[in-house]
């Protein structure tokens, strides 16, 4: 079963990569761009058939390794 974990910086945490991308977009002429936040997406293929169990495993992986819970939030999504 495939699970997607999306990790983003928490609100209020400075995102220098996002600021750099926002600036570059403005320089390239892409107006109307507000705040840009950079995160990451991790796709996991799990040996699991139960979607609830797959989500629980992915949540545990995110809490244990994939996300720094001090500065990041995560969302898990069962894909198939």
HURA-V71894 format. One record per residue. N is the residue number from 1. RES is the residue in one small letter. PHI is phi in whole degrees, -180 to 180 (* if undefined). OMEGA is omega in radians with two decimals (* if undefined). Layout:
n-><N,N>
res-><RES,RES>
phi-><PHI,PHI>
omega-><OMEGA,OMEGA>
This chain:
n-><1,2,3,4,5,6,7,8,9,10,11,12,13,14,15,16,17,18,19,20,21,22,23,24,25,26,27,28,29,30,31,32,33,34,35,36,37,38,39,40,41,42,43,44,45,46,47,48,49,50,51,52,53,54,55,56,57,58,59,60,61,62,63,64,65,66,67,68,69,70,71,72,73,74,75,76,77,78,79,80>
res-><x,x,x,x,x,x,x,x,x,x,x,x,x,x,x,x,x,x,x,x,x,x,x,x,x,x,x,x,x,x,x,x,x,x,x,x,x,x,x,x,x,x,x,x,x,x,x,x,x,x,x,x,x,x,x,x,x,x,x,x,x,x,x,x,x,x,x,x,x,x,x,x,x,x,x,x,x,x,x,x>
phi-><*,-94,-128,-108,-113,-106,-115,-133,-64,-67,-58,93,-89,-59,-122,-63,-64,-62,-63,-65,-66,-60,-62,-61,-63,-64,-62,-78,94,-89,-81,78,-93,-87,-69,-117,-120,-105,-139,-145,-122,-119,-105,-116,-103,-107,-81,-148,-107,-92,-60,-66,-65,-62,-64,-62,-64,-64,-60,-64,-64,-66,-65,-84,-145,-74,-127,-91,-66,-70,-122,-127,-112,-141,-133,-106,-142,-78,-94,-167>
omega-><-3.11,3.11,3.10,3.07,3.10,-3.09,3.14,3.02,3.09,3.04,3.14,3.09,-3.13,-3.14,-3.10,3.08,3.11,3.10,3.13,3.12,3.12,3.13,-3.13,3.11,3.11,3.13,3.13,3.06,3.10,-3.13,3.07,3.11,3.11,-3.14,3.07,3.09,-3.14,3.10,3.10,3.13,3.11,3.08,-3.11,3.00,-3.05,3.04,-3.07,3.12,-3.13,-3.10,3.13,3.11,3.13,3.12,3.13,3.11,-3.14,3.08,3.13,3.11,3.14,3.13,-3.06,-3.01,-2.92,-3.13,3.00,-2.99,3.08,-3.06,-3.07,2.97,3.09,3.07,3.07,-3.10,3.09,-3.06,-3.13,*>
